[in-house]
Amino acid sequence: MSILTLLDYASVLVFAASGALVASRAQLDIVGFAFVACLTAVGGGTVRDLLLNRDTVFWIADPNNILIAGGAAVVVFFTAHLVESRLRWVVWLDSFALAIAVSAGTGAALVSDQPAIIVVLMGMATGTLGGLMRDVVCNEVPLVLKQGELYISCAMAGAICAVVAISYGLPTQWALSVCALTCWVLRAGSIAFGWHLPVYRSRPPRS
């Protein structure tokens, strides 16, 4: 089993759990849980594969990804009531999924011999679009758009670090580890310590 397959499985599992927890906040039935979990788990990777024109979208080539997402949804459906603060769990689970998915997307683009800018964009797309779809479908404020949050910027930083590491001769698996670690540390800092980017403040026009 390749490192990219393992990364896909890991990101699918964690993103599916975060999607199912959002479904629990929306009080959906078990089918709704499965739909939101699968959408969150494979949304970003699907867009990545379509844009890269890969032979087959990853979860069609390997349906185990859908089984993993569906299994996670069922488990969360029966255990979500045990989580005292679902939103907090969603945010932290999402941070881990983001880091894993960005490294998976970055790795997929590297394997396809894409230029650096495409590698970075595919890492960002894989990590963020599934969560964006989840939040829109469940009528939540998307995490990627929350004021001042480090989110897309974390994905971009992680993917850039991977590209730089590869350019200096670091093996791909270590470069992807650097990618995931950079992404997660920045996201965790935003959650725990309020790290954020400057936010534009409009000012009234001068008279």
N, C-alpha and C positions, 0 to 999 in steps of 0.2 A: 504494500500500500504506500503510495507516494505521499510526500509531505503536503502537497497541495490538496490531496483528497482528505487527509486528516484535518487540515485547516477548514475545508468546506464542512466536514462533519461537525467540527467543534463550533463553528460560527452558526450553523443551522440549529444546533441544539440550544445554544444560549439565546440566540435571537428568537427562536420559537417560544422559549420559556418567557422571555420578556413580552412577546406579543400576546401570549395567553394571559399573563398578568394584567395587561391592559384590557383584554377582553373581560376579565373578572371585574374590573372597575366599571365597565360598561354593562355588566350583568347580562351577558349573552348566554345562549344555550351551548351545549357541547359542540354542535356543528359550527356555531359562530367562533368558539374557541379555536377549533381546528383551522378554520379559514384564516383567521387573523394570525395565528401562529405560523401557518405555511406562507402567508403573504409576507410576513416580516422576515421569515427565515430565508426565503429564496428570491425575494424581490430584487435586491441589489445585485446578486449574482446573475440573475436572469438578464437584467439590463446590461451588465458587463459582457456576458457571452454574446448577446445580440450585437452589441457595438463592435466587439472584436471579431464578429463573423466566425465564431468557432463552429465546428462541424455540428455539434449537438449541445444544447443548453445542459448545464451540468446535472440538474436534477432529473432530466429526461434520460440522459446517458446512465445515471445511477439513481434509480428510484428510492434507494435506501434513504436518501436525503428527505424525501417526503414522509417516509415511515418514521424517521427520527423526529421530524417536526410534529407529526400527528401524535406520536407517543408522548412527546413533551406536553402537548396540549391536553391530552387526557389526564396525565399526572397532575398538572396544574389545576384542572377543573375540579378534581377531588381534594386538592390540598391547599388551594388559594386562601381558604378561610383561616388557615393556621398562621398566615403571615400577617403580623400586626400592622405593618405599614407597607401596603402594596406598592405605593408610588416610590418609596425609597428603594424597595427591591427592584422595581422596574428600572430605575435610574442606574443602579449599580450593575445589574445584569447587562443592561444596554452598554455600559462602559466596557465590560469584558468582551461582549459580542462585537462592538465597534473595533476594538484592537485586533481581534482575530480575523474579522472579515476584511479589514483594510489590508492586512498582510496576505490574505488569500487572494484578493483582487490584484494586489501588486505582483504577487508571484505568478498569477495567470497571465498578466500582461508581459512580464519578463520572459516567460516561457515562449510567448508568441513573438518575441524579438521586436517589441514595440519601442518607439523612441521614448526618451525619458518623460516628456510631458504627458504622453498617453499613459505611461505606467502610473504616474501620479494620479491622473484623472480617473483611471480605472480602479485604483485603490480607494479613492474618495467615493466613487459611485457605489462600489460594492459595500462599503461600510455604512453609508448613510441613507441610501434610497429605500431599503427595506423598512427601516424605522420611520422614515417620512411617510411611506404608504400606510403603515400601521396607525400612525397618529391621525392622519387625515381620515381614514375609514372609521376610526373610533371617535372622531370629533374631539380629539385632544389637540392642545397647542403643540405643534411639532417641536421636538427637542432641538432640531437643527436650526430653528428660527427663534428660540428663546433669547431674549435680549441679553447680549454680552456673554452668552454661554460659549465656552470653548467646546466645539463639537466638530464641525467641518474642518476647522483649523487644525484640530488634533489629527484627523485623518490625513490632511495634506502634509503635516509635519512628519508623520510616521512614514508615509510613502516616499517623501523626499529623502529621509534618512536612509531608507533602503536603497534608493538609487545611488546616493553618494557612497554608501558602503560597498555596493557592487562595483562602482567605478574605481575604488581603491583596492579591489581584488578580494574582498571578503566573500567567502562561499555563500551561495544563495540562502541556505537554511539559516545561517547566522545573520545575514542581512535582513531576512524576514523577521527574525527574533528581535532585532534592533527596531524594526518598524513597529511591531506589536507593542514592545515595551515603551517606546517613545509616545505612541498614541495613547496608551492606557495611563501613563504617568501624567500626561497633560490633562486628560479627561478627569482622572481622579482628583487632581489638584483643583480643577474647576468645581467639582462637586463638593469636596471637603473643605477647601480653603477660599472658594470664591474667585479663583483666577478667572480673568476675563479680558477681552479685548476692549479698547476704547469704543464707546458708542457715540454715534453722531447725535449732536444736540442742535436742533434748529434755533436760530436766533431771529428776532424780529428785524425787518429791513430798516436800514438807517433812514431817517427822515431827510 
